[in-house]
Amino acid sequence: MSSQLSDLFERVSARVQKVIGAHANAQEATLALHVISAEVDFGASTVPLVTPSLSAQANFCGISIYRDDGILTIDKSVKYDRAAFVRLHYRFSGDTSFKEIAGAIYDREVAALRLLGLKV
């Protein structure tokens, strides 16, 4: 069904651009999710991501990775036990297709889950 949704979003975007008579300069996409695992201790898997002197007393180390095109944030979930909160926010050019955006966000999601020690 993803290809149908992708096509639908592309058609809606084209229609909106036609109606307003302009094209977007940029697009932004955000994916936020809680990741829960009974097998992986996210606290232990995040400690090596920061300087040891900073993480000596920590039971979880949140990180933010800033790139020219966006931000990846991993933090301890305050909603769920044994969980991490992952937020991906990225900017794309205005002519990037929804399919390309979805693929890029998926690739970055997989990379974030691997940072947490999950096998994806």
Buried (B, 14 or more C-beta within 10 A) or exposed (E): EEEEEBEEBEEEBEEEEEEEEEEBEEBEBEBEBEBBBEEBBBBEBBBEBEEEEEBEEEEBBBEEBEEEEBBBBBBBBEEEEBBBBBBBBBBBEEEBBBBEBBEBBEEBBEEBBEBBBBEE
